Amino acid sequence: MYQLNEVTKSYVQGDSKIDVLKGIDFNISRGDSVSIIGQSGSGKSTLLSILSGLESLDSGTILFEGKDLSHSSEDSLTSFRAENLGIVFQHFHLVPHLTALENILLPLEILGIDDERWGVDMLNRIGLGNRATHFPAQLSGGEMQRVAVGRALISRPKIILADEPSGNLDYKNAQVVTDLMFNLTKEDKTALILVTHDQGLANLCERQLTLFNGILSEGIK
């Protein structure tokens, strides 16, 4: 369903060129779950940004259901994300002037779906039914993370991209979020791509990959 071929990405710092991704090959099918582990600065977040169309690649191709996204316009990529992806950002990226419920409903609004019940149900599933009218500034870090996860899952996406989804949660709430993501992959055959430092979380995925020195390889090293 989703495939990367020989994807490269580099940055320029001063007079130096830093090669972050070196010929990445990757594929995932519906219902698959894949974890990507790597040290801080290994390029995991960059790879996730490229997979989500939020960052451009230098060379290579990205295919989704046979369609080449490598050189799509920003409008096309925005539509692609809205229709197919659920993204859990490491730093939440909640809209500060929207309530928890409004943040969760945002993907449905973009898709033209007006059904508040979906959002209320999701808030209850992530244990925040009593926080619907609270703004991000009134929520703890763990609560904001759960809202971010609920927002990513609300539209029943084809692919979930998650960057350290349990990093700001205690054990109990991490379990709630983890169960939600993995249950969705089973129920709706949603693909899950998970970037994490948590070895235990990575082991829950069907495949484990390691990103080291710009190269993606099978297994955890």
C-alpha positions as CSV (number, residue, x, y, z in Angstrom):
1,M,0.0,0.0,0.0
2,Y,2.8,2.4,0.9
3,Q,6.3,2.2,-0.5
4,L,9.5,4.2,-0.4
5,N,12.2,3.5,-3.0
6,E,15.8,4.8,-2.6
7,V,14.7,7.9,-0.6
8,T,17.4,10.3,0.4
9,K,17.3,13.5,2.5
10,S,20.1,15.8,3.5
11,Y,20.5,19.2,5.2
12,V,23.2,21.9,5.0
13,Q,24.7,23.2,8.2
14,G,27.1,26.0,7.5
15,D,29.7,24.6,5.1
16,S,28.7,21.0,5.8
17,K,26.2,18.7,4.2
18,I,24.6,16.2,6.5
19,D,23.1,13.1,4.9
20,V,20.2,12.1,7.1
21,L,18.5,9.4,5.0
22,K,20.6,7.3,2.6
23,G,18.6,5.4,0.1
24,I,15.7,4.3,2.3
25,D,13.6,1.4,1.0
26,F,10.4,0.7,2.9
27,N,7.0,-0.8,2.4
28,I,3.9,-1.5,4.4
29,S,0.6,-3.2,3.6
30,R,-2.9,-2.7,5.1
31,G,-3.2,-4.0,8.6
32,D,0.6,-4.2,9.1
33,S,2.3,-2.7,12.1
34,V,6.0,-1.6,11.9
35,S,8.2,0.0,14.6
36,I,11.2,2.1,13.8
37,I,13.9,2.5,16.5
38,G,17.0,4.6,16.4
39,Q,19.1,6.9,18.5
40,S,18.2,10.6,18.9
41,G,19.2,12.4,15.8
42,S,19.2,9.3,13.6
43,G,16.5,10.7,11.3
44,K,13.4,8.9,12.6
45,S,11.3,12.1,12.8
46,T,12.6,13.2,9.4
47,L,11.5,9.9,7.9
48,L,8.1,10.2,9.5
49,S,7.7,13.7,8.1
50,I,8.6,12.5,4.6
51,L,6.1,9.6,5.0
52,S,3.4,12.1,5.9
53,G,4.2,14.5,3.1
54,L,5.2,17.3,5.5
55,E,8.8,17.3,4.3
56,S,10.2,16.9,0.8
57,L,12.7,14.3,-0.2
58,D,15.9,14.9,-2.2
59,S,15.6,11.9,-4.4
60,G,13.7,8.6,-4.7
61,T,10.0,7.8,-4.9
62,I,7.1,7.5,-2.6
63,L,4.1,5.4,-3.8
64,F,0.7,5.2,-2.1
65,E,-1.6,2.6,-3.6
66,G,0.3,2.8,-6.8
67,K,0.3,6.7,-7.0
68,D,3.6,8.5,-7.0
69,L,3.5,11.2,-4.3
70,S,7.1,12.3,-4.7
71,H,6.4,15.5,-6.6
72,S,2.8,16.2,-5.6
73,S,1.6,19.8,-5.0
74,E,1.0,21.0,-1.4
75,D,-2.8,21.0,-2.0
76,S,-2.6,17.3,-3.2
77,L,-0.6,16.3,-0.2
78,T,-3.0,18.1,2.2
79,S,-5.9,16.1,0.7
80,F,-3.8,12.9,0.8
81,R,-3.2,13.4,4.5
82,A,-6.8,14.3,5.3
83,E,-8.2,11.3,3.5
84,N,-5.6,8.6,4.4
85,L,-3.4,9.5,7.4
86,G,-3.7,9.8,11.1
87,I,-0.6,11.5,12.6
88,V,0.4,11.5,16.2
89,F,3.1,14.2,16.7
90,Q,5.7,14.0,19.4
91,H,4.9,17.5,20.5
92,F,1.1,17.3,20.2
93,H,0.5,20.3,17.8
94,L,-3.0,20.9,19.2
95,V,-4.7,24.1,18.2
96,P,-4.5,26.3,21.3
97,H,-7.8,28.1,20.8
98,L,-9.8,24.9,20.3
99,T,-11.2,22.7,23.1
100,A,-10.2,19.1,23.5
101,L,-13.4,18.0,21.7
102,E,-12.9,20.5,18.9
103,N,-9.2,19.4,18.4
104,I,-10.3,15.8,18.1
105,L,-13.1,16.7,15.6
106,L,-10.7,18.7,13.4
107,P,-10.0,15.9,10.9
108,L,-13.7,15.2,10.4
109,E,-14.3,18.9,9.8
110,I,-11.6,18.9,7.1
111,L,-13.4,15.9,5.5
112,G,-16.8,17.7,5.7
113,I,-18.2,15.3,8.3
114,D,-20.3,16.9,11.0
115,D,-20.9,14.5,13.8
116,E,-20.0,15.5,17.3
117,R,-20.9,12.1,18.7
118,W,-17.7,10.6,17.1
119,G,-15.6,13.1,19.1
120,V,-17.5,12.5,22.3
121,D,-17.1,8.8,21.9
122,M,-13.4,9.1,21.2
123,L,-12.9,11.4,24.3
124,N,-14.6,8.7,26.4
125,R,-12.4,6.0,24.9
126,I,-9.2,7.9,25.8
127,G,-10.5,8.6,29.3
128,L,-11.1,12.3,28.8
129,G,-14.9,12.5,28.7
130,N,-14.9,15.1,31.4
131,R,-12.4,17.4,29.7
132,A,-14.3,18.1,26.4
133,T,-14.5,21.9,27.0
134,H,-11.0,22.3,28.3
135,F,-8.4,24.1,26.1
136,P,-4.8,22.6,25.6
137,A,-3.4,25.1,28.2
138,Q,-5.7,23.6,30.8
139,L,-4.6,20.0,30.1
140,S,-1.5,18.2,31.4
141,G,1.1,16.9,29.0
142,G,-0.3,13.4,29.2
143,E,-3.8,14.6,28.5
144,M,-2.7,16.6,25.5
145,Q,-1.0,13.5,24.2
146,R,-4.2,11.5,24.5
147,V,-6.1,14.2,22.7
148,A,-3.5,14.1,19.9
149,V,-3.9,10.4,19.6
150,G,-7.7,10.7,19.6
151,R,-7.5,13.3,16.8
152,A,-5.3,10.9,14.8
153,L,-7.7,8.0,15.1
154,I,-11.0,9.8,14.8
155,S,-11.3,9.5,11.0
156,R,-10.4,5.8,10.9
157,P,-7.3,6.5,8.7
158,K,-5.7,3.9,6.4
159,I,-2.3,4.6,8.0
160,I,-1.4,5.8,11.5
161,L,2.0,7.5,11.8
162,A,3.0,7.8,15.4
163,D,6.1,9.6,16.8
164,E,6.7,8.5,20.4
165,P,2.9,8.2,21.1
166,S,3.4,7.1,24.7
167,G,6.3,9.3,25.6
168,N,4.4,11.7,27.8
169,L,2.0,9.1,29.4
170,D,2.1,7.1,32.6
171,Y,1.8,3.4,32.4
172,K,-2.0,3.2,32.6
173,N,-2.7,5.9,30.0
174,A,0.1,4.6,27.8
175,Q,-1.7,1.2,27.8
176,V,-5.0,2.9,26.8
177,V,-3.4,4.7,23.9
178,T,-1.5,1.6,22.8
179,D,-4.6,-0.6,22.9
180,L,-6.5,2.0,20.8
181,M,-3.9,2.1,18.1
182,F,-3.4,-1.6,17.8
183,N,-7.1,-2.4,18.0
184,L,-7.7,-0.1,15.1
185,T,-5.1,-1.9,13.0
186,K,-6.9,-5.2,13.6
187,E,-10.5,-3.9,13.3
188,D,-10.1,-1.7,10.2
189,K,-6.9,-3.2,8.7
190,T,-5.2,0.2,9.4
191,A,-1.4,0.2,8.9
192,L,0.6,1.5,11.8
193,I,4.1,3.0,11.6
194,L,5.5,3.7,15.0
195,V,8.6,5.6,15.9
196,T,9.7,5.0,19.5
197,H,12.5,4.6,21.9
198,D,10.4,2.1,23.9
199,Q,11.7,-1.4,23.2
200,G,8.6,-3.0,24.7
201,L,6.3,-0.9,22.5
202,A,8.4,-1.7,19.4
203,N,8.1,-5.4,20.2
204,L,4.3,-5.2,19.9
205,C,4.6,-4.5,16.2
206,E,4.8,-7.3,13.6
207,R,8.0,-5.9,12.2
208,Q,10.8,-4.0,13.8
209,L,13.2,-1.8,11.9
210,T,16.3,0.1,13.0
211,L,17.4,3.5,11.5
212,F,21.2,3.9,12.0
213,N,23.6,6.2,10.2
214,G,20.9,7.0,7.6
215,I,20.2,3.4,6.7
216,L,17.0,1.5,7.5
217,S,17.4,-2.2,8.2
218,E,15.3,-5.1,9.5
219,G,15.4,-6.0,13.2
220,I,16.3,-4.1,16.4
221,K,20.0,-3.5,16.9
